[in-house]
Amino acid sequence: MKEKAIILMITILYLSSSNTTTFESLVIGVSDGDTLTLLSADKKQTKIRLDSIDAPEKKQPFGNVAKKALSDKVYKKQVIVESSKIDKYGRTVGTVWVDGLLVNLEMVKTGIAWVYRKYATNQAYYSAEEIAKNNKIGLWSQPNPVPPWEFRHPVNNNPPIAIVINIPSSETFSRSDKNSYCKSMKSCAEAIYYLKECGAKKLDMDGDGLPCENLCK
């Protein structure tokens, strides 16, 4: 009864949107755990991105498991889609129903998809994820599962390596020439002096702050 109440609540929320369109179509392909392809009666194909969830990428643990799970649920079946938007890749974003079940929510409940926090607003998804996580179901059986949005855009946490070179005083080099070239430099220290003290920007052609790579490498 509780499960039916959750599904009913989600149904009401989606149908209450005046921008929501509903249609029925045949699933002819499953790309991964959150993307599938439909074929309409007039032979028109539509790519569907499941709303509110994000399944593991194919190269991630449980990536193939998620794809197979979605395929087992919907492949070659008639599904009902409720959608209100198109994403930047031209895919229809929506909720998919099959045999009375909300597929998006089922993927989260069985621990093979994350709630896509950037877009999900329905609390039922978060509750389902919390239950799966607490019971270590599916991908939550891993020690530290990486969300697919982090996998797609990894953050480099390594701090930049500081290159410290002692720049000689102005007494070392008496010239002040903004038009100096690397071929006239005798050392890295001299090149750095003319870049920093004389503003000889031609010594740093790639703009990385380090002049004359052939001398300062």
Backbone as a chain_set.jsonl record, in Angstrom:
{"seq": "MKEKAIILMITILYLSSSNTTTFESLVIGVSDGDTLTLLSADKKQTKIRLDSIDAPEKKQPFGNVAKKALSDKVYKKQVIVESSKIDKYGRTVGTVWVDGLLVNLEMVKTGIAWVYRKYATNQAYYSAEEIAKNNKIGLWSQPNPVPPWEFRHPVNNNPPIAIVINIPSSETFSRSDKNSYCKSMKSCAEAIYYLKECGAKKLDMDGDGLPCENLCK", "coords": {"N": [[0.814, -1.205, 0.0], [1.966, 1.207, 0.781], [3.861, 1.59, -1.2], [2.226, 1.876, -3.459], [0.973, 4.22, -2.761], [3.04, 6.056, -2.893], [3.669, 5.957, -5.627], [1.231, 6.878, -6.663], [1.266, 9.467, -5.642], [3.411, 10.621, -7.017], [2.44, 10.435, -9.592], [0.26, 12.212, -9.518], [1.592, 14.616, -9.056], [3.052, 14.953, -11.429], [1.068, 14.935, -13.415], [-0.244, 17.197, -12.753], [1.053, 19.276, -13.856], [0.734, 21.668, -16.337], [2.29, 21.692, -18.545], [3.017, 19.156, -19.135], [3.317, 16.367, -21.277], [1.835, 13.351, -22.409], [2.451, 10.134, -23.692], [2.312, 7.011, -25.5], [4.501, 4.357, -26.37], [6.733, 2.086, -28.152], [9.539, 0.423, -26.799], [12.612, 0.212, -28.31], [15.286, 0.188, -27.959], [18.026, 0.276, -25.605], [20.282, 2.359, -24.232], [21.855, 2.83, -21.952], [21.783, 2.806, -18.335], [19.904, 4.838, -17.946], [18.836, 5.787, -20.284], [16.876, 5.421, -23.163], [15.418, 4.228, -26.285], [12.582, 4.955, -28.23], [9.987, 3.756, -30.421], [7.511, 5.01, -32.371], [4.07, 4.532, -33.462], [3.943, 5.585, -36.01], [6.459, 5.128, -36.901], [8.425, 6.804, -35.913], [11.365, 7.659, -34.209], [12.302, 8.214, -30.825], [14.454, 9.542, -28.453], [14.779, 8.877, -25.061], [15.461, 10.297, -21.948], [15.682, 9.276, -18.713], [13.966, 10.914, -16.192], [15.045, 12.676, -13.241], [16.872, 10.793, -12.271], [20.187, 9.291, -12.258], [22.115, 7.035, -13.776], [24.885, 4.693, -13.315], [27.802, 5.268, -15.312], [28.871, 3.479, -18.275], [31.491, 2.589, -17.985], [31.789, 2.542, -15.326], [31.58, 0.802, -12.114], [28.784, -1.326, -11.891], [27.672, -0.224, -14.108], [27.044, -1.703, -16.479], [25.311, -3.445, -15.268], [23.196, -1.781, -14.551], [22.299, -1.006, -17.078], [21.414, -3.475, -18.117], [19.414, -4.054, -16.265], [17.532, -2.018, -16.758], [16.927, -2.644, -19.376], [15.783, -5.196, -19.052], [13.428, -4.448, -17.856], [12.03, -2.831, -19.699], [12.569, -3.305, -22.452], [11.407, -3.912, -25.716], [8.806, -3.519, -24.967], [5.609, -1.929, -24.541], [5.46, 1.316, -23.392], [4.492, 3.979, -21.178], [5.022, 7.382, -21.366], [5.717, 10.318, -19.591], [6.355, 13.613, -20.068], [8.003, 16.816, -19.903], [9.973, 18.37, -20.909], [12.883, 19.02, -23.02], [16.225, 17.981, -23.211], [19.617, 19.397, -23.405], [20.845, 17.846, -25.269], [18.962, 17.124, -27.007], [17.273, 15.123, -26.23], [14.248, 13.651, -25.044], [13.142, 14.313, -21.878], [11.842, 12.44, -19.293], [9.352, 10.66, -17.282], [8.945, 7.184, -17.076], [6.59, 4.638, -17.517], [5.761, 1.225, -16.988], [3.875, -1.663, -17.131], [2.393, -0.775, -14.925], [4.311, 0.174, -13.177], [6.577, 2.708, -12.048], [9.313, 3.318, -13.756], [11.616, 4.938, -13.432], [11.71, 5.412, -10.634], [11.902, 2.772, -9.736], [14.459, 2.048, -10.548], [16.036, 3.486, -8.798], [15.167, 2.495, -6.336], [16.051, -0.158, -6.428], [18.716, 0.15, -6.196], [20.425, 0.766, -8.374], [20.767, 3.145, -9.541], [21.414, 6.615, -9.056], [19.789, 9.302, -7.298], [19.269, 12.117, -9.211], [20.507, 14.806, -8.171], [20.727, 17.4, -9.078], [18.503, 17.881, -10.562], [16.275, 16.485, -9.567], [13.268, 16.788, -7.766], [11.287, 15.546, -6.363], [10.434, 14.106, -3.339], [10.064, 11.403, -2.958], [11.92, 9.999, -4.475], [14.319, 10.544, -3.158], [13.812, 9.349, -0.697], [13.599, 6.668, -1.454], [16.191, 6.199, -2.349], [17.631, 6.541, 0.024], [16.756, 4.369, 1.529], [17.728, 2.225, -0.035], [20.442, 2.749, 0.149], [20.932, 2.51, 2.93], [20.455, -0.176, 3.253], [22.408, -1.257, 1.756], [22.058, -1.954, -0.952], [22.559, -3.047, -4.3], [24.545, -0.795, -6.095], [25.212, 0.479, -3.78], [26.453, -1.309, -2.215], [29.087, -1.029, -2.508], [32.152, 0.321, -1.113], [32.781, 3.119, -1.454], [30.947, 4.487, -3.508], [31.048, 6.245, -6.596], [29.35, 9.035, -7.716], [27.821, 9.335, -10.949], [27.871, 11.897, -12.143], [30.109, 13.041, -11.05], [32.009, 11.276, -11.931], [31.946, 11.77, -14.651], [32.904, 14.351, -14.745], [35.601, 14.717, -13.391], [37.258, 16.059, -10.504], [40.263, 17.722, -10.099], [42.152, 17.297, -7.438], [44.74, 17.707, -6.798], [47.158, 19.932, -5.648], [48.62, 22.715, -7.401], [51.996, 22.532, -8.525], [54.454, 24.512, -7.236], [56.82, 26.466, -8.852], [59.815, 27.612, -7.944], [62.072, 30.045, -8.498], [64.985, 31.814, -8.0], [65.106, 35.157, -8.618], [67.484, 37.222, -10.038], [68.971, 40.279, -8.772], [68.525, 43.714, -9.888], [71.033, 44.681, -10.332], [72.511, 42.704, -11.439], [71.912, 42.386, -14.136], [72.28, 44.831, -16.411], [70.953, 45.93, -18.561], [67.838, 47.191, -19.909], [65.538, 46.022, -21.624], [62.667, 45.716, -23.363], [62.224, 44.349, -25.651], [63.633, 42.011, -25.764], [64.842, 38.778, -26.796], [64.57, 35.177, -26.615], [66.767, 33.925, -27.74], [68.824, 35.606, -27.188], [69.256, 35.346, -24.548], [71.273, 34.174, -21.86], [70.912, 32.521, -19.746], [68.434, 30.849, -17.64], [67.798, 32.367, -15.424], [68.443, 34.93, -16.259], [66.556, 35.26, -18.288], [64.182, 35.196, -16.821], [64.502, 37.505, -15.314], [64.353, 39.56, -17.291], [61.756, 39.143, -18.135], [60.179, 39.552, -15.803], [61.144, 41.97, -14.622], [61.625, 43.744, -16.709], [59.538, 43.533, -18.396], [59.497, 42.008, -20.726], [57.604, 40.499, -22.643], [57.705, 38.87, -24.845], [59.324, 36.801, -24.251], [57.85, 34.932, -23.025], [55.996, 33.185, -24.649], [53.864, 31.388, -24.541], [52.43, 32.199, -22.381], [52.526, 31.075, -19.798], [53.847, 31.99, -17.616], [56.433, 31.25, -17.348], [59.478, 31.893, -18.803], [61.192, 31.326, -21.953], [61.332, 28.31, -22.521], [63.271, 26.517, -23.408], [65.472, 27.15, -21.919], [64.517, 27.279, -19.301], [63.524, 24.757, -18.373]], "CA": [[0.0, 0.0, 0.0], [2.833, 2.379, 0.848], [4.458, 1.763, -2.525], [1.19, 2.41, -4.357], [0.715, 5.612, -2.373], [4.148, 6.853, -3.424], [3.481, 6.044, -7.072], [0.081, 7.751, -6.899], [1.677, 10.837, -5.349], [4.237, 11.096, -8.125], [1.554, 10.594, -10.749], [-0.507, 13.451, -9.342], [2.496, 15.756, -9.207], [3.398, 15.139, -12.823], [-0.091, 15.274, -14.227], [-0.728, 18.526, -12.389], [1.771, 20.273, -14.655], [0.054, 21.933, -17.598], [3.254, 21.535, -19.628], [3.333, 17.744, -19.283], [2.696, 15.621, -22.366], [1.841, 11.915, -22.157], [2.283, 9.338, -24.908], [2.663, 5.601, -25.383], [5.355, 3.961, -27.476], [7.46, 0.829, -28.003], [10.979, 0.553, -26.546], [13.384, -0.593, -29.271], [16.701, 0.216, -27.624], [18.438, 0.774, -24.294], [21.68, 2.775, -24.363], [22.496, 2.64, -20.652], [20.816, 2.678, -17.26], [18.921, 5.923, -17.853], [18.506, 6.291, -21.623], [16.294, 4.409, -24.043], [14.89, 4.713, -27.559], [11.213, 4.525, -28.512], [9.51, 3.784, -31.812], [6.075, 5.278, -32.371], [3.28, 3.806, -34.467], [4.267, 6.124, -37.331], [7.875, 4.808, -37.139], [9.291, 7.891, -35.478], [12.17, 7.3, -33.042], [12.479, 9.254, -29.814], [15.4, 9.208, -27.383], [14.235, 9.254, -23.76], [16.367, 10.352, -20.791], [14.86, 9.135, -17.518], [13.996, 12.107, -15.352], [15.313, 12.637, -11.792], [17.862, 9.791, -11.863], [21.437, 9.237, -13.02], [22.658, 5.685, -13.626], [26.337, 4.627, -13.5], [28.303, 5.224, -16.675], [29.204, 2.128, -18.695], [32.818, 2.23, -17.497], [31.748, 2.51, -13.869], [30.967, -0.383, -11.523], [27.333, -1.407, -11.997], [27.202, 0.421, -15.336], [26.389, -2.72, -17.308], [24.191, -3.987, -14.481], [22.089, -0.826, -14.677], [21.781, -1.099, -18.449], [20.661, -4.725, -18.232], [18.212, -3.948, -15.436], [16.566, -1.192, -17.482], [16.518, -3.42, -20.546], [14.873, -6.248, -18.591], [12.149, -3.853, -17.477], [11.281, -2.124, -20.734], [12.901, -3.605, -23.856], [10.351, -4.489, -26.55], [7.52, -3.361, -24.298], [4.916, -0.654, -24.682], [5.589, 2.102, -22.17], [3.851, 5.299, -21.146], [6.003, 8.407, -21.032], [5.241, 11.657, -19.222], [7.503, 14.494, -20.265], [7.715, 18.251, -19.942], [11.121, 19.138, -21.398], [13.916, 18.435, -23.877], [17.525, 18.398, -22.679], [20.515, 20.079, -24.35], [21.261, 16.888, -26.297], [17.807, 16.85, -27.845], [16.523, 13.971, -25.721], [13.038, 13.917, -24.269], [13.332, 13.951, -20.467], [10.527, 12.097, -18.783], [9.134, 9.487, -16.441], [8.503, 6.061, -17.904], [5.76, 3.663, -16.81], [5.58, -0.042, -17.667], [3.154, -2.633, -16.299], [1.942, -0.126, -13.7], [5.446, 0.585, -12.339], [7.344, 3.866, -12.464], [10.653, 2.777, -13.993], [12.624, 5.823, -12.832], [11.762, 5.152, -9.204], [12.348, 1.398, -9.534], [15.918, 2.021, -10.727], [16.616, 3.995, -7.552], [14.793, 1.572, -5.253], [16.856, -1.377, -6.516], [20.114, 0.492, -5.977], [21.238, 0.78, -9.591], [20.803, 4.525, -10.045], [21.394, 7.683, -8.054], [18.886, 10.433, -7.508], [20.026, 13.179, -9.873], [20.206, 15.917, -7.265], [20.68, 18.675, -9.799], [17.209, 18.047, -11.208], [15.178, 15.808, -8.869], [12.572, 17.593, -6.754], [10.303, 14.734, -5.663], [11.018, 13.492, -2.142], [9.963, 9.941, -3.042], [13.189, 9.487, -5.003], [15.325, 10.638, -2.095], [13.471, 8.335, 0.308], [13.951, 5.363, -2.024], [17.661, 6.1, -2.351], [18.086, 6.391, 1.401], [16.484, 2.979, 1.924], [18.686, 1.374, -0.756], [21.769, 3.018, 0.715], [20.996, 1.939, 4.28], [20.441, -1.639, 3.142], [23.548, -1.627, 0.895], [21.517, -2.623, -2.13], [23.144, -2.68, -5.574], [25.795, -0.024, -6.092], [25.5, 0.925, -2.415], [27.261, -2.333, -1.562], [30.472, -0.59, -2.649], [32.602, 1.171, 0.001], [32.661, 4.549, -1.773], [30.475, 4.64, -4.889], [31.243, 7.583, -7.169], [28.21, 9.457, -8.54], [28.21, 9.471, -12.356], [28.174, 13.284, -12.528], [31.496, 13.277, -10.653], [32.815, 10.436, -12.815], [32.02, 12.452, -15.949], [33.66, 15.601, -14.588], [36.455, 14.565, -12.2], [37.902, 17.262, -9.969], [41.673, 17.513, -9.79], [42.416, 17.802, -6.095], [46.178, 17.869, -6.574], [47.533, 21.34, -5.714], [49.65, 22.985, -8.399], [53.378, 22.527, -8.052], [55.046, 25.845, -7.346], [58.196, 26.521, -9.339], [60.472, 28.753, -7.302], [63.387, 30.365, -9.052], [65.476, 33.086, -7.485], [65.335, 36.153, -9.67], [68.613, 38.068, -9.645], [68.693, 41.698, -8.577], [68.723, 44.54, -11.076], [72.457, 44.958, -10.524], [73.12, 41.602, -12.195], [71.746, 42.662, -15.557], [72.184, 46.29, -16.485], [70.083, 46.374, -19.647], [66.388, 47.205, -19.7], [65.089, 45.904, -23.006], [61.4, 45.01, -23.465], [62.187, 43.584, -26.893], [64.609, 40.928, -25.704], [64.423, 37.478, -27.309], [65.171, 34.039, -25.913], [68.074, 33.582, -28.314], [69.858, 36.485, -26.624], [69.401, 35.039, -23.126], [72.363, 33.244, -21.567], [70.491, 31.615, -18.678], [67.034, 30.95, -17.234], [67.704, 33.483, -14.481], [68.449, 36.167, -17.033], [65.274, 35.338, -18.985], [63.165, 35.547, -15.83], [64.713, 38.91, -14.955], [63.827, 40.431, -18.328], [60.307, 38.998, -18.169], [59.569, 40.133, -14.611], [61.583, 43.331, -14.318], [61.635, 44.626, -17.884], [58.294, 43.378, -19.148], [59.758, 41.423, -22.043], [56.586, 39.462, -22.767], [58.022, 37.967, -25.944], [60.053, 35.646, -23.708], [56.85, 33.969, -22.527], [55.072, 33.147, -25.763], [52.66, 30.612, -24.241], [51.723, 32.839, -21.29], [52.432, 30.25, -18.589], [54.608, 32.615, -16.536], [57.809, 30.766, -17.368], [60.036, 32.293, -20.092], [62.24, 30.567, -22.629], [61.27, 26.93, -22.057], [64.503, 25.796, -23.718], [66.405, 27.452, -20.836], [63.874, 27.115, -17.981], [62.729, 23.536, -18.346]], "C": [[0.853, 1.263, 0.0], [3.45, 2.666, -0.502], [3.459, 2.369, -3.501], [0.897, 3.876, -4.053], [1.804, 6.532, -2.926], [3.984, 7.052, -4.917], [2.333, 6.985, -7.415], [0.453, 9.208, -6.68], [2.491, 11.418, -6.495], [3.39, 11.339, -9.362], [0.797, 11.911, -10.695], [0.367, 14.672, -9.576], [2.826, 16.013, -10.667], [2.201, 15.551, -13.671], [-0.641, 16.652, -13.914], [-0.042, 19.627, -13.177], [1.086, 20.443, -16.003], [0.976, 21.726, -18.792], [3.58, 20.07, -19.901], [2.576, 17.129, -20.456], [2.85, 14.13, -22.076], [1.62, 11.167, -23.468], [2.74, 7.908, -24.65], [3.477, 5.185, -26.595], [6.099, 2.671, -27.139], [8.943, 1.082, -27.79], [11.722, -0.37, -27.502], [14.88, -0.584, -28.962], [16.954, 0.783, -26.243], [19.931, 1.085, -24.374], [22.473, 2.526, -23.093], [21.408, 2.59, -19.588], [19.8, 3.79, -17.131], [18.516, 6.497, -19.212], [17.974, 5.163, -22.491], [15.731, 5.063, -25.307], [13.516, 4.111, -27.819], [10.924, 4.585, -30.01], [7.998, 3.926, -31.78], [5.378, 4.484, -33.477], [3.575, 4.298, -35.879], [5.76, 6.029, -37.63], [8.834, 5.951, -36.8], [10.029, 7.471, -34.208], [12.35, 8.497, -32.106], [13.437, 8.753, -28.735], [14.856, 9.758, -26.067], [15.332, 9.207, -22.701], [15.501, 10.31, -19.536], [15.058, 10.323, -16.578], [14.359, 11.756, -13.905], [16.339, 11.599, -11.347], [19.104, 9.883, -12.738], [22.066, 7.873, -12.758], [24.168, 5.699, -13.828], [26.706, 4.617, -14.981], [28.764, 3.797, -17.0], [30.554, 1.662, -18.136], [32.896, 2.217, -15.973], [31.257, 1.149, -13.38], [29.451, -0.258, -11.576], [26.789, -0.693, -13.237], [26.451, -0.547, -16.232], [25.203, -3.348, -16.586], [22.965, -3.088, -14.626], [21.461, -0.894, -16.062], [20.923, -2.349, -18.616], [19.35, -4.661, -17.44], [17.131, -3.136, -16.147], [16.035, -1.946, -18.696], [15.514, -4.508, -20.163], [13.481, -5.699, -18.289], [11.339, -3.38, -18.681], [11.51, -2.577, -22.169], [11.794, -4.396, -24.552], [8.983, -4.466, -25.869], [6.92, -2.005, -24.622], [5.015, 0.086, -23.344], [4.811, 3.4, -22.311], [4.885, 6.299, -20.652], [5.3, 9.711, -20.696], [6.438, 12.584, -19.264], [7.087, 15.948, -20.312], [8.887, 19.064, -20.487], [12.024, 18.316, -22.3], [15.266, 18.896, -23.334], [18.405, 18.975, -23.776], [21.027, 19.156, -25.452], [20.1, 16.497, -27.211], [16.99, 15.657, -27.41], [15.292, 14.43, -24.948], [13.27, 13.43, -22.84], [11.974, 13.628, -19.869], [10.519, 10.915, -17.839], [8.519, 8.406, -17.314], [7.764, 5.046, -17.041], [5.661, 2.39, -17.637], [4.908, -1.019, -16.687], [2.75, -2.044, -14.943], [3.051, 0.339, -12.778], [6.129, 1.816, -12.923], [8.806, 3.445, -12.545], [11.732, 3.626, -13.326], [12.821, 5.502, -11.358], [12.281, 3.745, -8.91], [13.863, 1.286, -9.652], [16.622, 2.503, -9.466], [16.361, 3.023, -6.407], [15.679, 0.329, -5.236], [18.355, -1.099, -6.469], [20.991, 0.47, -7.204], [21.19, 2.135, -10.288], [20.777, 5.487, -8.863], [20.188, 8.594, -8.313], [19.734, 11.543, -8.111], [19.703, 14.489, -9.167], [20.095, 17.272, -7.948], [19.285, 18.953, -10.35], [16.029, 17.466, -10.42], [14.577, 16.687, -7.784], [11.6, 16.775, -5.922], [10.957, 13.957, -4.529], [10.979, 11.967, -2.2], [11.253, 9.32, -3.554], [14.257, 9.472, -3.909], [15.076, 9.588, -1.013], [13.872, 6.949, -0.176], [15.464, 5.161, -2.023], [18.196, 5.858, -0.948], [17.887, 4.955, 1.893], [17.484, 2.035, 1.266], [20.085, 1.519, -0.183], [21.927, 2.37, 2.084], [21.067, 0.42, 4.262], [21.548, -2.174, 2.228], [23.099, -2.443, -0.32], [22.226, -2.126, -3.387], [24.458, -1.943, -5.441], [26.175, 0.452, -4.697], [26.236, -0.146, -1.616], [28.749, -2.002, -1.666], [30.859, 0.315, -1.479], [32.376, 2.663, -0.263], [32.216, 4.726, -3.226], [30.591, 6.09, -5.363], [30.034, 7.948, -8.027], [28.645, 9.689, -9.988], [28.528, 10.901, -12.77], [29.586, 13.673, -12.093], [32.447, 12.468, -11.526], [33.013, 11.118, -14.166], [32.878, 13.704, -15.884], [34.524, 15.523, -13.332], [37.112, 15.873, -11.802], [39.331, 16.926, -9.611], [41.978, 18.152, -8.45], [43.895, 17.986, -5.801], [46.554, 19.341, -6.685], [48.625, 21.559, -6.748], [51.03, 23.014, -7.77], [53.989, 23.907, -8.289], [56.498, 25.743, -7.811], [58.838, 27.778, -8.791], [61.858, 28.924, -7.885], [63.793, 31.72, -8.518], [65.784, 34.029, -8.636], [66.465, 37.07, -9.236], [68.218, 39.528, -9.526], [69.005, 42.477, -9.843], [70.187, 44.843, -11.336], [73.12, 43.896, -11.382], [73.057, 41.866, -13.688], [71.446, 44.154, -15.706], [71.232, 46.776, -17.569], [68.616, 46.397, -19.229], [65.74, 47.221, -21.074], [63.812, 45.075, -23.075], [61.335, 44.11, -24.692], [63.215, 42.461, -26.93], [64.0, 39.627, -26.209], [65.16, 36.367, -26.595], [66.566, 33.725, -26.444], [69.203, 34.463, -27.778], [70.08, 36.231, -25.139], [70.487, 33.981, -22.918], [71.979, 32.244, -20.487], [69.004, 31.813, -18.389], [66.839, 32.151, -16.308], [67.648, 34.814, -15.212], [67.104, 36.347, -17.745], [64.164, 35.758, -18.026], [63.284, 37.01, -15.445], [64.082, 39.83, -16.001], [62.309, 40.32, -18.46], [59.655, 39.749, -17.006], [59.89, 41.612, -14.413], [61.485, 44.289, -15.497], [60.366, 44.499, -18.733], [58.472, 42.826, -20.538], [58.835, 40.226, -22.266], [56.863, 38.482, -23.896], [58.774, 36.734, -25.459], [59.089, 34.558, -23.227], [55.729, 33.872, -23.55], [53.778, 32.382, -25.444], [51.913, 31.13, -23.024], [51.602, 32.023, -20.023], [53.243, 30.813, -17.427], [56.065, 32.192, -16.495], [58.417, 31.069, -18.735], [60.999, 31.251, -20.669], [62.322, 29.111, -22.144], [62.537, 26.139, -22.336], [65.569, 26.038, -22.657], [65.819, 27.087, -19.475], [63.006, 25.862, -17.947], [63.26, 22.57, -17.303]], "O": [[0.537, 2.249, -0.666], [3.559, 3.821, -0.914], [3.799, 3.264, -4.275], [0.612, 4.668, -4.951], [1.524, 7.646, -3.369], [4.136, 8.163, -5.425], [2.438, 7.792, -8.339], [0.019, 10.086, -7.426], [2.287, 12.564, -6.895], [3.589, 12.314, -10.087], [0.702, 12.632, -11.689], [-0.054, 15.639, -10.21], [2.876, 17.164, -11.1], [2.315, 16.415, -14.541], [-1.405, 17.219, -14.696], [-0.49, 20.773, -13.174], [0.883, 19.468, -16.727], [0.508, 21.599, -19.923], [4.349, 19.775, -20.816], [1.373, 17.333, -20.617], [3.88, 13.699, -21.558], [0.734, 11.507, -24.252], [3.467, 7.639, -23.694], [3.188, 5.602, -27.717], [6.098, 2.221, -25.994], [9.547, 1.871, -28.517], [11.498, -1.581, -27.51], [15.655, -1.271, -29.627], [16.219, 1.645, -25.76], [20.748, 0.184, -24.562], [23.616, 2.07, -23.141], [20.24, 2.357, -19.902], [18.909, 3.706, -16.286], [17.92, 7.573, -19.279], [18.557, 4.08, -22.545], [15.588, 6.284, -25.385], [13.31, 2.91, -27.649], [11.533, 5.355, -30.753], [7.292, 3.077, -31.236], [6.025, 3.852, -34.312], [3.474, 3.533, -36.838], [6.276, 6.743, -38.49], [9.931, 6.034, -37.354], [9.419, 6.991, -33.254], [12.525, 9.633, -32.547], [13.249, 7.673, -28.176], [14.517, 10.937, -25.963], [16.042, 8.21, -22.57], [14.68, 11.2, -19.315], [16.184, 10.677, -16.226], [14.021, 10.68, -13.411], [16.651, 11.526, -10.159], [19.078, 10.474, -13.818], [22.501, 7.592, -11.641], [24.69, 6.624, -14.451], [26.002, 4.027, -15.801], [29.016, 3.004, -16.093], [30.736, 0.479, -17.848], [33.944, 1.917, -15.401], [30.6, 0.42, -14.123], [28.907, 0.818, -11.328], [25.574, -0.573, -13.397], [25.35, -0.248, -16.693], [24.215, -3.734, -17.211], [21.845, -3.567, -14.8], [20.239, -0.847, -16.201], [19.835, -2.29, -19.188], [18.314, -5.152, -17.89], [15.959, -3.513, -16.142], [14.844, -1.893, -19.002], [14.52, -4.718, -20.858], [12.481, -6.399, -18.446], [10.115, -3.505, -18.698], [10.699, -2.252, -23.036], [11.314, -5.408, -24.042], [8.117, -5.29, -26.161], [7.635, -1.053, -24.938], [4.688, -0.468, -22.295], [4.515, 3.853, -23.417], [5.542, 6.077, -19.635], [4.406, 10.155, -21.416], [7.427, 12.359, -18.568], [5.969, 16.277, -20.708], [8.824, 20.292, -20.531], [11.944, 17.089, -22.341], [15.437, 20.076, -23.029], [17.999, 19.039, -24.936], [21.578, 19.621, -26.45], [20.248, 15.64, -28.082], [16.102, 15.216, -28.139], [15.305, 15.467, -24.285], [13.565, 12.254, -22.626], [11.055, 14.446, -19.929], [11.537, 10.258, -17.624], [7.685, 8.679, -18.177], [8.241, 4.645, -15.979], [5.496, 2.456, -18.855], [5.347, -1.163, -15.546], [2.766, -2.744, -13.931], [2.769, 0.852, -11.696], [6.248, 1.952, -14.14], [9.458, 3.24, -11.521], [12.659, 3.088, -12.721], [13.948, 5.341, -10.889], [13.018, 3.545, -7.944], [14.484, 0.508, -8.928], [17.681, 1.988, -9.106], [17.253, 2.764, -5.6], [16.021, -0.181, -4.17], [19.166, -2.001, -6.676], [22.184, 0.186, -7.102], [21.527, 2.258, -11.465], [20.194, 5.202, -7.817], [19.65, 8.635, -9.419], [20.796, 11.874, -7.584], [18.751, 15.186, -9.519], [19.438, 18.181, -7.439], [18.919, 20.105, -10.581], [14.896, 17.916, -10.593], [15.303, 17.266, -6.975], [11.13, 17.244, -4.885], [11.928, 13.233, -4.747], [11.79, 11.308, -1.549], [11.638, 8.235, -3.117], [15.001, 8.501, -3.763], [16.02, 9.007, -0.478], [14.417, 6.15, 0.586], [15.951, 4.07, -1.726], [19.113, 5.059, -0.758], [18.741, 4.401, 2.585], [18.028, 1.147, 1.923], [20.82, 0.541, -0.045], [22.952, 1.747, 2.361], [21.665, -0.195, 5.144], [21.623, -3.373, 1.959], [23.684, -3.473, -0.657], [22.47, -0.928, -3.531], [25.376, -2.402, -4.76], [27.333, 0.792, -4.452], [26.602, 0.084, -0.464], [29.574, -2.62, -0.993], [30.005, 0.998, -0.913], [31.85, 3.38, 0.587], [33.028, 5.077, -4.082], [30.276, 7.028, -4.631], [29.724, 7.231, -8.979], [29.743, 10.196, -10.221], [29.362, 11.115, -13.65], [30.198, 14.548, -12.707], [33.555, 12.912, -11.827], [34.093, 11.059, -14.754], [33.511, 14.075, -16.873], [34.229, 16.173, -12.329], [37.475, 16.688, -12.65], [39.587, 15.955, -8.9], [42.054, 19.375, -8.327], [44.271, 18.374, -4.695], [46.295, 19.954, -7.721], [49.469, 20.686, -6.952], [51.208, 23.459, -6.636], [54.027, 24.396, -9.418], [57.299, 25.015, -7.223], [58.439, 28.888, -9.143], [62.709, 28.041, -7.771], [63.017, 32.674, -8.581], [66.608, 33.739, -9.504], [66.399, 37.644, -8.149], [67.23, 39.958, -10.121], [69.662, 41.972, -10.754], [70.549, 45.223, -12.45], [74.165, 44.142, -11.984], [74.013, 41.608, -14.419], [70.457, 44.655, -15.171], [70.751, 47.908, -17.509], [68.215, 45.697, -18.3], [65.431, 48.28, -21.62], [63.855, 43.862, -22.87], [60.494, 43.214, -24.767], [63.617, 42.015, -28.005], [62.798, 39.398, -26.072], [66.238, 36.578, -26.038], [67.443, 33.308, -25.687], [70.38, 34.123, -27.895], [70.975, 36.817, -24.532], [70.606, 33.028, -23.689], [72.649, 31.223, -20.326], [68.393, 32.791, -18.821], [65.838, 32.861, -16.4], [66.898, 35.714, -14.832], [66.574, 37.456, -17.799], [63.31, 36.575, -18.373], [62.271, 37.687, -15.267], [63.363, 40.766, -15.654], [61.647, 41.282, -18.85], [58.694, 40.493, -17.203], [59.012, 42.407, -14.077], [61.289, 45.491, -15.319], [60.157, 45.268, -19.672], [57.692, 43.136, -21.438], [59.245, 39.078, -22.096], [56.315, 37.38, -23.906], [58.854, 35.733, -26.172], [59.481, 33.405, -23.049], [54.642, 34.411, -23.344], [52.723, 32.685, -26.002], [50.875, 30.579, -22.658], [50.678, 32.24, -19.24], [53.324, 30.189, -16.369], [56.845, 32.715, -15.7], [57.926, 30.557, -19.741], [61.54, 30.413, -19.947], [63.262, 28.733, -21.445], [62.859, 25.202, -21.607], [66.478, 25.222, -22.503], [66.545, 26.634, -18.59], [61.852, 25.926, -17.523], [62.713, 21.48, -17.135]]}, "num_chains": 1, "name": "protein.A"}
